[in-house]
Amino acid sequence: MAKAIKTRTNTKLAESEEQRNLRRSNAFRDLETPIFELYLMAEIAAEVAVGEHEDQDELRDFAIYRVGEMARNLKAKYLAIE
């Protein structure tokens, strides 16, 4: 006699469009702070690039590195929404 094949049923309830929109809106709202911080660091980098500071090279390198790092983190957070 053949054994019965067990099938796994999906017990997770389907998410309604309203629930999905709410989840996404909360996730995008959570991105507001990292976006604002990235904007501020980009402003600092722009100021350092055109200004004259005592430690110009060190400040410029730090600001550019930090903007890149913050942009990568923001991208990862954005891609994690889905």
mmCIF file of the N, C-alpha and C atoms, coordinates in Angstrom:
data_MODEL
# 
_entry.id   MODEL 
# 
loop_
_atom_site.group_PDB 
_atom_site.id 
_atom_site.type_symbol 
_atom_site.label_atom_id 
_atom_site.label_alt_id 
_atom_site.label_comp_id 
_atom_site.label_asym_id 
_atom_site.label_entity_id 
_atom_site.label_seq_id 
_atom_site.pdbx_PDB_ins_code 
_atom_site.Cartn_x 
_atom_site.Cartn_y 
_atom_site.Cartn_z 
_atom_site.occupancy 
_atom_site.B_iso_or_equiv 
_atom_site.pdbx_formal_charge 
_atom_site.auth_seq_id 
_atom_site.auth_comp_id 
_atom_site.auth_asym_id 
_atom_site.auth_atom_id 
_atom_site.pdbx_PDB_model_num 
ATOM 1   N N  . MET A 1 1  ? 0.845  -1.167 0.000  1.00 0.00 ? 1  MET A N  1 
ATOM 2   C CA . MET A 1 1  ? 0.000  0.000  0.000  1.00 0.00 ? 1  MET A CA 1 
ATOM 3   C C  . MET A 1 1  ? 0.895  1.236  0.000  1.00 0.00 ? 1  MET A C  1 
ATOM 4   N N  . ALA A 1 2  ? 0.550  2.208  -0.779 1.00 0.00 ? 2  ALA A N  1 
ATOM 5   C CA . ALA A 1 2  ? 1.345  3.438  -0.894 1.00 0.00 ? 2  ALA A CA 1 
ATOM 6   C C  . ALA A 1 2  ? 1.117  4.321  0.324  1.00 0.00 ? 2  ALA A C  1 
ATOM 7   N N  . LYS A 1 3  ? 2.195  4.975  0.728  1.00 0.00 ? 3  LYS A N  1 
ATOM 8   C CA . LYS A 1 3  ? 2.083  5.902  1.854  1.00 0.00 ? 3  LYS A CA 1 
ATOM 9   C C  . LYS A 1 3  ? 1.462  7.199  1.372  1.00 0.00 ? 3  LYS A C  1 
ATOM 10  N N  . ALA A 1 4  ? 0.689  7.780  2.226  1.00 0.00 ? 4  ALA A N  1 
ATOM 11  C CA . ALA A 1 4  ? 0.081  9.070  1.906  1.00 0.00 ? 4  ALA A CA 1 
ATOM 12  C C  . ALA A 1 4  ? 1.151  10.149 1.930  1.00 0.00 ? 4  ALA A C  1 
ATOM 13  N N  . ILE A 1 5  ? 1.097  11.034 0.973  1.00 0.00 ? 5  ILE A N  1 
ATOM 14  C CA . ILE A 1 5  ? 2.062  12.131 0.909  1.00 0.00 ? 5  ILE A CA 1 
ATOM 15  C C  . ILE A 1 5  ? 1.567  13.246 1.809  1.00 0.00 ? 5  ILE A C  1 
ATOM 16  N N  . LYS A 1 6  ? 2.437  13.664 2.686  1.00 0.00 ? 6  LYS A N  1 
ATOM 17  C CA . LYS A 1 6  ? 2.082  14.753 3.585  1.00 0.00 ? 6  LYS A CA 1 
ATOM 18  C C  . LYS A 1 6  ? 2.362  16.080 2.885  1.00 0.00 ? 6  LYS A C  1 
ATOM 19  N N  . THR A 1 7  ? 1.410  16.928 2.940  1.00 0.00 ? 7  THR A N  1 
ATOM 20  C CA . THR A 1 7  ? 1.610  18.265 2.373  1.00 0.00 ? 7  THR A CA 1 
ATOM 21  C C  . THR A 1 7  ? 1.555  19.261 3.511  1.00 0.00 ? 7  THR A C  1 
ATOM 22  N N  . ARG A 1 8  ? 2.379  20.251 3.382  1.00 0.00 ? 8  ARG A N  1 
ATOM 23  C CA . ARG A 1 8  ? 2.438  21.289 4.405  1.00 0.00 ? 8  ARG A CA 1 
ATOM 24  C C  . ARG A 1 8  ? 1.448  22.380 4.005  1.00 0.00 ? 8  ARG A C  1 
ATOM 25  N N  . THR A 1 9  ? 0.601  22.723 4.915  1.00 0.00 ? 9  THR A N  1 
ATOM 26  C CA . THR A 1 9  ? -0.351 23.791 4.641  1.00 0.00 ? 9  THR A CA 1 
ATOM 27  C C  . THR A 1 9  ? 0.206  25.097 5.174  1.00 0.00 ? 9  THR A C  1 
ATOM 28  N N  . ASN A 1 10 ? -0.062 26.132 4.458  1.00 0.00 ? 10 ASN A N  1 
ATOM 29  C CA . ASN A 1 10 ? 0.406  27.453 4.869  1.00 0.00 ? 10 ASN A CA 1 
ATOM 30  C C  . ASN A 1 10 ? -0.581 28.002 5.897  1.00 0.00 ? 10 ASN A C  1 
ATOM 31  N N  . THR A 1 11 ? -0.137 28.081 7.132  1.00 0.00 ? 11 THR A N  1 
ATOM 32  C CA . THR A 1 11 ? -1.018 28.525 8.205  1.00 0.00 ? 11 THR A CA 1 
ATOM 33  C C  . THR A 1 11 ? -1.017 30.036 8.366  1.00 0.00 ? 11 THR A C  1 
ATOM 34  N N  . LYS A 1 12 ? -0.122 30.711 7.664  1.00 0.00 ? 12 LYS A N  1 
ATOM 35  C CA . LYS A 1 12 ? -0.051 32.167 7.765  1.00 0.00 ? 12 LYS A CA 1 
ATOM 36  C C  . LYS A 1 12 ? -1.230 32.772 7.001  1.00 0.00 ? 12 LYS A C  1 
ATOM 37  N N  . LEU A 1 13 ? -1.943 33.650 7.666  1.00 0.00 ? 13 LEU A N  1 
ATOM 38  C CA . LEU A 1 13 ? -3.062 34.298 7.028  1.00 0.00 ? 13 LEU A CA 1 
ATOM 39  C C  . LEU A 1 13 ? -2.572 35.317 6.013  1.00 0.00 ? 13 LEU A C  1 
ATOM 40  N N  . ALA A 1 14 ? -3.348 35.451 4.965  1.00 0.00 ? 14 ALA A N  1 
ATOM 41  C CA . ALA A 1 14 ? -2.988 36.428 3.940  1.00 0.00 ? 14 ALA A CA 1 
ATOM 42  C C  . ALA A 1 14 ? -3.093 37.836 4.520  1.00 0.00 ? 14 ALA A C  1 
ATOM 43  N N  . GLU A 1 15 ? -2.159 38.654 4.142  1.00 0.00 ? 15 GLU A N  1 
ATOM 44  C CA . GLU A 1 15 ? -2.112 40.028 4.622  1.00 0.00 ? 15 GLU A CA 1 
ATOM 45  C C  . GLU A 1 15 ? -3.017 40.881 3.740  1.00 0.00 ? 15 GLU A C  1 
ATOM 46  N N  . SER A 1 16 ? -3.884 41.641 4.347  1.00 0.00 ? 16 SER A N  1 
ATOM 47  C CA . SER A 1 16 ? -4.766 42.504 3.569  1.00 0.00 ? 16 SER A CA 1 
ATOM 48  C C  . SER A 1 16 ? -3.973 43.673 3.007  1.00 0.00 ? 16 SER A C  1 
ATOM 49  N N  . GLU A 1 17 ? -4.534 44.322 2.008  1.00 0.00 ? 17 GLU A N  1 
ATOM 50  C CA . GLU A 1 17 ? -3.860 45.471 1.404  1.00 0.00 ? 17 GLU A CA 1 
ATOM 51  C C  . GLU A 1 17 ? -3.679 46.585 2.430  1.00 0.00 ? 17 GLU A C  1 
ATOM 52  N N  . GLU A 1 18 ? -4.661 46.776 3.291  1.00 0.00 ? 18 GLU A N  1 
ATOM 53  C CA . GLU A 1 18 ? -4.560 47.810 4.323  1.00 0.00 ? 18 GLU A CA 1 
ATOM 54  C C  . GLU A 1 18 ? -3.438 47.487 5.309  1.00 0.00 ? 18 GLU A C  1 
ATOM 55  N N  . GLN A 1 19 ? -3.327 46.226 5.720  1.00 0.00 ? 19 GLN A N  1 
ATOM 56  C CA . GLN A 1 19 ? -2.258 45.822 6.627  1.00 0.00 ? 19 GLN A CA 1 
ATOM 57  C C  . GLN A 1 19 ? -0.889 45.997 5.974  1.00 0.00 ? 19 GLN A C  1 
ATOM 58  N N  . ARG A 1 20 ? -0.790 45.623 4.693  1.00 0.00 ? 20 ARG A N  1 
ATOM 59  C CA . ARG A 1 20 ? 0.472  45.758 3.968  1.00 0.00 ? 20 ARG A CA 1 
ATOM 60  C C  . ARG A 1 20 ? 0.864  47.232 3.845  1.00 0.00 ? 20 ARG A C  1 
ATOM 61  N N  . ASN A 1 21 ? -0.119 48.092 3.524  1.00 0.00 ? 21 ASN A N  1 
ATOM 62  C CA . ASN A 1 21 ? 0.152  49.528 3.411  1.00 0.00 ? 21 ASN A CA 1 
ATOM 63  C C  . ASN A 1 21 ? 0.596  50.113 4.749  1.00 0.00 ? 21 ASN A C  1 
ATOM 64  N N  . LEU A 1 22 ? -0.028 49.684 5.829  1.00 0.00 ? 22 LEU A N  1 
ATOM 65  C CA . LEU A 1 22 ? 0.346  50.163 7.158  1.00 0.00 ? 22 LEU A CA 1 
ATOM 66  C C  . LEU A 1 22 ? 1.763  49.722 7.510  1.00 0.00 ? 22 LEU A C  1 
ATOM 67  N N  . ARG A 1 23 ? 2.079  48.463 7.242  1.00 0.00 ? 23 ARG A N  1 
ATOM 68  C CA . ARG A 1 23 ? 3.423  47.944 7.524  1.00 0.00 ? 23 ARG A CA 1 
ATOM 69  C C  . ARG A 1 23 ? 4.470  48.716 6.722  1.00 0.00 ? 23 ARG A C  1 
ATOM 70  N N  . ARG A 1 24 ? 4.182  48.948 5.454  1.00 0.00 ? 24 ARG A N  1 
ATOM 71  C CA . ARG A 1 24 ? 5.132  49.674 4.605  1.00 0.00 ? 24 ARG A CA 1 
ATOM 72  C C  . ARG A 1 24 ? 5.262  51.129 5.034  1.00 0.00 ? 24 ARG A C  1 
ATOM 73  N N  . SER A 1 25 ? 4.153  51.757 5.399  1.00 0.00 ? 25 SER A N  1 
ATOM 74  C CA . SER A 1 25 ? 4.232  53.161 5.802  1.00 0.00 ? 25 SER A CA 1 
ATOM 75  C C  . SER A 1 25 ? 5.054  53.294 7.080  1.00 0.00 ? 25 SER A C  1 
ATOM 76  N N  . ASN A 1 26 ? 4.899  52.355 8.003  1.00 0.00 ? 26 ASN A N  1 
ATOM 77  C CA . ASN A 1 26 ? 5.714  52.378 9.226  1.00 0.00 ? 26 ASN A CA 1 
ATOM 78  C C  . ASN A 1 26 ? 7.184  52.170 8.892  1.00 0.00 ? 26 ASN A C  1 
ATOM 79  N N  . ALA A 1 27 ? 7.461  51.251 7.970  1.00 0.00 ? 27 ALA A N  1 
ATOM 80  C CA . ALA A 1 27 ? 8.847  50.985 7.587  1.00 0.00 ? 27 ALA A CA 1 
ATOM 81  C C  . ALA A 1 27 ? 9.472  52.210 6.925  1.00 0.00 ? 27 ALA A C  1 
ATOM 82  N N  . PHE A 1 28 ? 8.729  52.870 6.047  1.00 0.00 ? 28 PHE A N  1 
ATOM 83  C CA . PHE A 1 28 ? 9.272  54.060 5.395  1.00 0.00 ? 28 PHE A CA 1 
ATOM 84  C C  . PHE A 1 28 ? 9.427  55.214 6.394  1.00 0.00 ? 28 PHE A C  1 
ATOM 85  N N  . ARG A 1 29 ? 8.517  55.306 7.344  1.00 0.00 ? 29 ARG A N  1 
ATOM 86  C CA . ARG A 1 29 ? 8.650  56.340 8.371  1.00 0.00 ? 29 ARG A CA 1 
ATOM 87  C C  . ARG A 1 29 ? 9.921  56.109 9.195  1.00 0.00 ? 29 ARG A C  1 
ATOM 88  N N  . ASP A 1 30 ? 10.266 54.851 9.420  1.00 0.00 ? 30 ASP A N  1 
ATOM 89  C CA . ASP A 1 30 ? 11.487 54.525 10.152 1.00 0.00 ? 30 ASP A CA 1 
ATOM 90  C C  . ASP A 1 30 ? 12.749 54.926 9.374  1.00 0.00 ? 30 ASP A C  1 
ATOM 91  N N  . LEU A 1 31 ? 12.614 55.152 8.073  1.00 0.00 ? 31 LEU A N  1 
ATOM 92  C CA . LEU A 1 31 ? 13.756 55.574 7.259  1.00 0.00 ? 31 LEU A CA 1 
ATOM 93  C C  . LEU A 1 31 ? 13.991 57.080 7.311  1.00 0.00 ? 31 LEU A C  1 
ATOM 94  N N  . GLU A 1 32 ? 13.056 57.834 7.869  1.00 0.00 ? 32 GLU A N  1 
ATOM 95  C CA . GLU A 1 32 ? 13.183 59.292 7.874  1.00 0.00 ? 32 GLU A CA 1 
ATOM 96  C C  . GLU A 1 32 ? 14.449 59.758 8.597  1.00 0.00 ? 32 GLU A C  1 
ATOM 97  N N  . THR A 1 33 ? 14.742 59.202 9.753  1.00 0.00 ? 33 THR A N  1 
ATOM 98  C CA . THR A 1 33 ? 15.923 59.624 10.514 1.00 0.00 ? 33 THR A CA 1 
ATOM 99  C C  . THR A 1 33 ? 17.217 59.303 9.764  1.00 0.00 ? 33 THR A C  1 
ATOM 100 N N  . PRO A 1 34 ? 17.403 58.068 9.250  1.00 0.00 ? 34 PRO A N  1 
ATOM 101 C CA . PRO A 1 34 ? 18.632 57.808 8.499  1.00 0.00 ? 34 PRO A CA 1 
ATOM 102 C C  . PRO A 1 34 ? 18.769 58.690 7.250  1.00 0.00 ? 34 PRO A C  1 
ATOM 103 N N  . ILE A 1 35 ? 17.666 59.000 6.584  1.00 0.00 ? 35 ILE A N  1 
ATOM 104 C CA . ILE A 1 35 ? 17.722 59.874 5.405  1.00 0.00 ? 35 ILE A CA 1 
ATOM 105 C C  . ILE A 1 35 ? 18.164 61.271 5.820  1.00 0.00 ? 35 ILE A C  1 
ATOM 106 N N  . PHE A 1 36 ? 17.603 61.790 6.905  1.00 0.00 ? 36 PHE A N  1 
ATOM 107 C CA . PHE A 1 36 ? 17.965 63.122 7.378  1.00 0.00 ? 36 PHE A CA 1 
ATOM 108 C C  . PHE A 1 36 ? 19.426 63.162 7.812  1.00 0.00 ? 36 PHE A C  1 
ATOM 109 N N  . GLU A 1 37 ? 19.895 62.133 8.514  1.00 0.00 ? 37 GLU A N  1 
ATOM 110 C CA . GLU A 1 37 ? 21.289 62.082 8.947  1.00 0.00 ? 37 GLU A CA 1 
ATOM 111 C C  . GLU A 1 37 ? 22.237 62.005 7.751  1.00 0.00 ? 37 GLU A C  1 
ATOM 112 N N  . LEU A 1 38 ? 21.853 61.251 6.730  1.00 0.00 ? 38 LEU A N  1 
ATOM 113 C CA . LEU A 1 38 ? 22.655 61.176 5.512  1.00 0.00 ? 38 LEU A CA 1 
ATOM 114 C C  . LEU A 1 38 ? 22.717 62.540 4.833  1.00 0.00 ? 38 LEU A C  1 
ATOM 115 N N  . TYR A 1 39 ? 21.594 63.231 4.783  1.00 0.00 ? 39 TYR A N  1 
ATOM 116 C CA . TYR A 1 39 ? 21.557 64.580 4.209  1.00 0.00 ? 39 TYR A CA 1 
ATOM 117 C C  . TYR A 1 39 ? 22.504 65.518 4.968  1.00 0.00 ? 39 TYR A C  1 
ATOM 118 N N  . LEU A 1 40 ? 22.452 65.480 6.289  1.00 0.00 ? 40 LEU A N  1 
ATOM 119 C CA . LEU A 1 40 ? 23.321 66.355 7.086  1.00 0.00 ? 40 LEU A CA 1 
ATOM 120 C C  . LEU A 1 40 ? 24.801 66.051 6.856  1.00 0.00 ? 40 LEU A C  1 
ATOM 121 N N  . MET A 1 41 ? 25.147 64.770 6.787  1.00 0.00 ? 41 MET A N  1 
ATOM 122 C CA . MET A 1 41 ? 26.545 64.415 6.553  1.00 0.00 ? 41 MET A CA 1 
ATOM 123 C C  . MET A 1 41 ? 26.972 64.829 5.150  1.00 0.00 ? 41 MET A C  1 
ATOM 124 N N  . ALA A 1 42 ? 26.081 64.736 4.181  1.00 0.00 ? 42 ALA A N  1 
ATOM 125 C CA . ALA A 1 42 ? 26.410 65.197 2.830  1.00 0.00 ? 42 ALA A CA 1 
ATOM 126 C C  . ALA A 1 42 ? 26.639 66.703 2.815  1.00 0.00 ? 42 ALA A C  1 
ATOM 127 N N  . GLU A 1 43 ? 25.861 67.436 3.604  1.00 0.00 ? 43 GLU A N  1 
ATOM 128 C CA . GLU A 1 43 ? 26.074 68.882 3.717  1.00 0.00 ? 43 GLU A CA 1 
ATOM 129 C C  . GLU A 1 43 ? 27.447 69.187 4.324  1.00 0.00 ? 43 GLU A C  1 
ATOM 130 N N  . ILE A 1 44 ? 27.823 68.434 5.343  1.00 0.00 ? 44 ILE A N  1 
ATOM 131 C CA . ILE A 1 44 ? 29.139 68.614 5.955  1.00 0.00 ? 44 ILE A CA 1 
ATOM 132 C C  . ILE A 1 44 ? 30.234 68.310 4.932  1.00 0.00 ? 44 ILE A C  1 
ATOM 133 N N  . ALA A 1 45 ? 30.072 67.227 4.186  1.00 0.00 ? 45 ALA A N  1 
ATOM 134 C CA . ALA A 1 45 ? 31.067 66.860 3.178  1.00 0.00 ? 45 ALA A CA 1 
ATOM 135 C C  . ALA A 1 45 ? 31.195 67.949 2.120  1.00 0.00 ? 45 ALA A C  1 
ATOM 136 N N  . ALA A 1 46 ? 30.064 68.516 1.698  1.00 0.00 ? 46 ALA A N  1 
ATOM 137 C CA . ALA A 1 46 ? 30.098 69.587 0.703  1.00 0.00 ? 46 ALA A CA 1 
ATOM 138 C C  . ALA A 1 46 ? 30.797 70.824 1.245  1.00 0.00 ? 46 ALA A C  1 
ATOM 139 N N  . GLU A 1 47 ? 30.543 71.156 2.494  1.00 0.00 ? 47 GLU A N  1 
ATOM 140 C CA . GLU A 1 47 ? 31.182 72.321 3.114  1.00 0.00 ? 47 GLU A CA 1 
ATOM 141 C C  . GLU A 1 47 ? 32.689 72.123 3.236  1.00 0.00 ? 47 GLU A C  1 
ATOM 142 N N  . VAL A 1 48 ? 33.085 70.926 3.633  1.00 0.00 ? 48 VAL A N  1 
ATOM 143 C CA . VAL A 1 48 ? 34.509 70.629 3.775  1.00 0.00 ? 48 VAL A CA 1 
ATOM 144 C C  . VAL A 1 48 ? 35.194 70.654 2.411  1.00 0.00 ? 48 VAL A C  1 
ATOM 145 N N  . ALA A 1 49 ? 34.497 70.224 1.365  1.00 0.00 ? 49 ALA A N  1 
ATOM 146 C CA . ALA A 1 49 ? 35.090 70.162 0.030  1.00 0.00 ? 49 ALA A CA 1 
ATOM 147 C C  . ALA A 1 49 ? 35.422 71.550 -0.513 1.00 0.00 ? 49 ALA A C  1 
ATOM 148 N N  . VAL A 1 50 ? 34.637 72.552 -0.152 1.00 0.00 ? 50 VAL A N  1 
ATOM 149 C CA . VAL A 1 50 ? 34.868 73.892 -0.700 1.00 0.00 ? 50 VAL A CA 1 
ATOM 150 C C  . VAL A 1 50 ? 35.493 74.847 0.311  1.00 0.00 ? 50 VAL A C  1 
ATOM 151 N N  . GLY A 1 51 ? 35.536 74.463 1.558  1.00 0.00 ? 51 GLY A N  1 
ATOM 152 C CA . GLY A 1 51 ? 36.043 75.354 2.601  1.00 0.00 ? 51 GLY A CA 1 
ATOM 153 C C  . GLY A 1 51 ? 37.526 75.163 2.840  1.00 0.00 ? 51 GLY A C  1 
ATOM 154 N N  . GLU A 1 52 ? 38.039 76.029 3.641  1.00 0.00 ? 52 GLU A N  1 
ATOM 155 C CA . GLU A 1 52 ? 39.434 75.944 4.058  1.00 0.00 ? 52 GLU A CA 1 
ATOM 156 C C  . GLU A 1 52 ? 39.458 75.649 5.551  1.00 0.00 ? 52 GLU A C  1 
ATOM 157 N N  . HIS A 1 53 ? 39.912 74.464 5.882  1.00 0.00 ? 53 HIS A N  1 
ATOM 158 C CA . HIS A 1 53 ? 40.000 74.041 7.276  1.00 0.00 ? 53 HIS A CA 1 
ATOM 159 C C  . HIS A 1 53 ? 41.429 73.607 7.560  1.00 0.00 ? 53 HIS A C  1 
ATOM 160 N N  . GLU A 1 54 ? 41.765 73.650 8.799  1.00 0.00 ? 54 GLU A N  1 
ATOM 161 C CA . GLU A 1 54 ? 43.117 73.262 9.206  1.00 0.00 ? 54 GLU A CA 1 
ATOM 162 C C  . GLU A 1 54 ? 43.412 71.815 8.835  1.00 0.00 ? 54 GLU A C  1 
ATOM 163 N N  . ASP A 1 55 ? 42.476 70.938 9.090  1.00 0.00 ? 55 ASP A N  1 
ATOM 164 C CA . ASP A 1 55 ? 42.639 69.503 8.792  1.00 0.00 ? 55 ASP A CA 1 
ATOM 165 C C  . ASP A 1 55 ? 41.798 69.128 7.576  1.00 0.00 ? 55 ASP A C  1 
ATOM 166 N N  . GLN A 1 56 ? 41.914 69.876 6.502  1.00 0.00 ? 56 GLN A N  1 
ATOM 167 C CA . GLN A 1 56 ? 41.073 69.729 5.314  1.00 0.00 ? 56 GLN A CA 1 
ATOM 168 C C  . GLN A 1 56 ? 41.051 68.291 4.787  1.00 0.00 ? 56 GLN A C  1 
ATOM 169 N N  . ASP A 1 57 ? 42.203 67.715 4.569  1.00 0.00 ? 57 ASP A N  1 
ATOM 170 C CA . ASP A 1 57 ? 42.261 66.378 3.966  1.00 0.00 ? 57 ASP A CA 1 
ATOM 171 C C  . ASP A 1 57 ? 41.617 65.323 4.859  1.00 0.00 ? 57 ASP A C  1 
ATOM 172 N N  . GLU A 1 58 ? 41.923 65.378 6.137  1.00 0.00 ? 58 GLU A N  1 
ATOM 173 C CA . GLU A 1 58 ? 41.363 64.394 7.076  1.00 0.00 ? 58 GLU A CA 1 
ATOM 174 C C  . GLU A 1 58 ? 39.847 64.539 7.197  1.00 0.00 ? 58 GLU A C  1 
ATOM 175 N N  . LEU A 1 59 ? 39.372 65.764 7.302  1.00 0.00 ? 59 LEU A N  1 
ATOM 176 C CA . LEU A 1 59 ? 37.923 65.999 7.384  1.00 0.00 ? 59 LEU A CA 1 
ATOM 177 C C  . LEU A 1 59 ? 37.207 65.547 6.113  1.00 0.00 ? 59 LEU A C  1 
ATOM 178 N N  . ARG A 1 60 ? 37.786 65.871 4.964  1.00 0.00 ? 60 ARG A N  1 
ATOM 179 C CA . ARG A 1 60 ? 37.176 65.484 3.698  1.00 0.00 ? 60 ARG A CA 1 
ATOM 180 C C  . ARG A 1 60 ? 37.102 63.967 3.576  1.00 0.00 ? 60 ARG A C  1 
ATOM 181 N N  . ASP A 1 61 ? 38.184 63.287 3.878  1.00 0.00 ? 61 ASP A N  1 
ATOM 182 C CA . ASP A 1 61 ? 38.201 61.826 3.786  1.00 0.00 ? 61 ASP A CA 1 
ATOM 183 C C  . ASP A 1 61 ? 37.180 61.197 4.722  1.00 0.00 ? 61 ASP A C  1 
ATOM 184 N N  . PHE A 1 62 ? 37.107 61.707 5.956  1.00 0.00 ? 62 PHE A N  1 
ATOM 185 C CA . PHE A 1 62 ? 36.132 61.179 6.905  1.00 0.00 ? 62 PHE A CA 1 
ATOM 186 C C  . PHE A 1 62 ? 34.709 61.404 6.407  1.00 0.00 ? 62 PHE A C  1 
ATOM 187 N N  . ALA A 1 63 ? 34.413 62.616 5.954  1.00 0.00 ? 63 ALA A N  1 
ATOM 188 C CA . ALA A 1 63 ? 33.051 62.935 5.523  1.00 0.00 ? 63 ALA A CA 1 
ATOM 189 C C  . ALA A 1 63 ? 32.645 62.090 4.322  1.00 0.00 ? 63 ALA A C  1 
ATOM 190 N N  . ILE A 1 64 ? 33.541 61.907 3.362  1.00 0.00 ? 64 ILE A N  1 
ATOM 191 C CA . ILE A 1 64 ? 33.214 61.098 2.181  1.00 0.00 ? 64 ILE A CA 1 
ATOM 192 C C  . ILE A 1 64 ? 33.021 59.646 2.570  1.00 0.00 ? 64 ILE A C  1 
ATOM 193 N N  . TYR A 1 65 ? 33.893 59.124 3.411  1.00 0.00 ? 65 TYR A N  1 
ATOM 194 C CA . TYR A 1 65 ? 33.752 57.740 3.874  1.00 0.00 ? 65 TYR A CA 1 
ATOM 195 C C  . TYR A 1 65 ? 32.432 57.550 4.603  1.00 0.00 ? 65 TYR A C  1 
ATOM 196 N N  . ARG A 1 66 ? 32.104 58.485 5.483  1.00 0.00 ? 66 ARG A N  1 
ATOM 197 C CA . ARG A 1 66 ? 30.885 58.370 6.294  1.00 0.00 ? 66 ARG A CA 1 
ATOM 198 C C  . ARG A 1 66 ? 29.628 58.466 5.429  1.00 0.00 ? 66 ARG A C  1 
ATOM 199 N N  . VAL A 1 67 ? 29.625 59.346 4.427  1.00 0.00 ? 67 VAL A N  1 
ATOM 200 C CA . VAL A 1 67 ? 28.469 59.449 3.524  1.00 0.00 ? 67 VAL A CA 1 
ATOM 201 C C  . VAL A 1 67 ? 28.263 58.123 2.795  1.00 0.00 ? 67 VAL A C  1 
ATOM 202 N N  . GLY A 1 68 ? 29.345 57.530 2.322  1.00 0.00 ? 68 GLY A N  1 
ATOM 203 C CA . GLY A 1 68 ? 29.235 56.240 1.642  1.00 0.00 ? 68 GLY A CA 1 
ATOM 204 C C  . GLY A 1 68 ? 28.706 55.153 2.557  1.00 0.00 ? 68 GLY A C  1 
ATOM 205 N N  . GLU A 1 69 ? 29.217 55.114 3.767  1.00 0.00 ? 69 GLU A N  1 
ATOM 206 C CA . GLU A 1 69 ? 28.776 54.125 4.746  1.00 0.00 ? 69 GLU A CA 1 
ATOM 207 C C  . GLU A 1 69 ? 27.286 54.311 5.075  1.00 0.00 ? 69 GLU A C  1 
ATOM 208 N N  . MET A 1 70 ? 26.887 55.543 5.280  1.00 0.00 ? 70 MET A N  1 
ATOM 209 C CA . MET A 1 70 ? 25.487 55.825 5.610  1.00 0.00 ? 70 MET A CA 1 
ATOM 210 C C  . MET A 1 70 ? 24.571 55.494 4.435  1.00 0.00 ? 70 MET A C  1 
ATOM 211 N N  . ALA A 1 71 ? 25.017 55.749 3.222  1.00 0.00 ? 71 ALA A N  1 
ATOM 212 C CA . ALA A 1 71 ? 24.217 55.428 2.038  1.00 0.00 ? 71 ALA A CA 1 
ATOM 213 C C  . ALA A 1 71 ? 24.039 53.912 1.898  1.00 0.00 ? 71 ALA A C  1 
ATOM 214 N N  . ARG A 1 72 ? 25.097 53.156 2.146  1.00 0.00 ? 72 ARG A N  1 
ATOM 215 C CA . ARG A 1 72 ? 24.985 51.684 2.089  1.00 0.00 ? 72 ARG A CA 1 
ATOM 216 C C  . ARG A 1 72 ? 24.033 51.167 3.156  1.00 0.00 ? 72 ARG A C  1 
ATOM 217 N N  . ASN A 1 73 ? 24.101 51.716 4.370  1.00 0.00 ? 73 ASN A N  1 
ATOM 218 C CA . ASN A 1 73 ? 23.192 51.297 5.439  1.00 0.00 ? 73 ASN A CA 1 
ATOM 219 C C  . ASN A 1 73 ? 21.744 51.641 5.110  1.00 0.00 ? 73 ASN A C  1 
ATOM 220 N N  . LEU A 1 74 ? 21.536 52.820 4.532  1.00 0.00 ? 74 LEU A N  1 
ATOM 221 C CA . LEU A 1 74 ? 20.189 53.228 4.141  1.00 0.00 ? 74 LEU A CA 1 
ATOM 222 C C  . LEU A 1 74 ? 19.640 52.294 3.070  1.00 0.00 ? 74 LEU A C  1 
ATOM 223 N N  . LYS A 1 75 ? 20.469 51.946 2.103  1.00 0.00 ? 75 LYS A N  1 
ATOM 224 C CA . LYS A 1 75 ? 20.042 51.024 1.045  1.00 0.00 ? 75 LYS A CA 1 
ATOM 225 C C  . LYS A 1 75 ? 19.651 49.670 1.641  1.00 0.00 ? 75 LYS A C  1 
ATOM 226 N N  . ALA A 1 76 ? 20.441 49.172 2.572  1.00 0.00 ? 76 ALA A N  1 
ATOM 227 C CA . ALA A 1 76 ? 20.144 47.875 3.202  1.00 0.00 ? 76 ALA A CA 1 
ATOM 228 C C  . ALA A 1 76 ? 18.821 47.936 3.958  1.00 0.00 ? 76 ALA A C  1 
ATOM 229 N N  . LYS A 1 77 ? 18.580 49.024 4.671  1.00 0.00 ? 77 LYS A N  1 
ATOM 230 C CA . LYS A 1 77 ? 17.324 49.180 5.397  1.00 0.00 ? 77 LYS A CA 1 
ATOM 231 C C  . LYS A 1 77 ? 16.140 49.254 4.441  1.00 0.00 ? 77 LYS A C  1 
ATOM 232 N N  . TYR A 1 78 ? 16.330 49.971 3.327  1.00 0.00 ? 78 TYR A N  1 
ATOM 233 C CA . TYR A 1 78 ? 15.266 50.095 2.333  1.00 0.00 ? 78 TYR A CA 1 
ATOM 234 C C  . TYR A 1 78 ? 14.948 48.738 1.713  1.00 0.00 ? 78 TYR A C  1 
ATOM 235 N N  . LEU A 1 79 ? 15.973 47.980 1.359  1.00 0.00 ? 79 LEU A N  1 
ATOM 236 C CA . LEU A 1 79 ? 15.745 46.676 0.743  1.00 0.00 ? 79 LEU A CA 1 
ATOM 237 C C  . LEU A 1 79 ? 15.140 45.679 1.725  1.00 0.00 ? 79 LEU A C  1 
ATOM 238 N N  . ALA A 1 80 ? 15.334 45.888 3.009  1.00 0.00 ? 80 ALA A N  1 
ATOM 239 C CA . ALA A 1 80 ? 14.787 44.979 4.029  1.00 0.00 ? 80 ALA A CA 1 
ATOM 240 C C  . ALA A 1 80 ? 13.290 45.200 4.242  1.00 0.00 ? 80 ALA A C  1 
ATOM 241 N N  . ILE A 1 81 ? 12.738 46.267 3.687  1.00 0.00 ? 81 ILE A N  1 
ATOM 242 C CA . ILE A 1 81 ? 11.317 46.550 3.881  1.00 0.00 ? 81 ILE A CA 1 
ATOM 243 C C  . ILE A 1 81 ? 10.461 45.447 3.296  1.00 0.00 ? 81 ILE A C  1 
ATOM 244 N N  . GLU A 1 82 ? 10.815 44.983 2.154  1.00 0.00 ? 82 GLU A N  1 
ATOM 245 C CA . GLU A 1 82 ? 10.037 43.917 1.510  1.00 0.00 ? 82 GLU A CA 1 
ATOM 246 C C  . GLU A 1 82 ? 10.450 42.639 2.112  1.00 0.00 ? 82 GLU A C  1 
# 
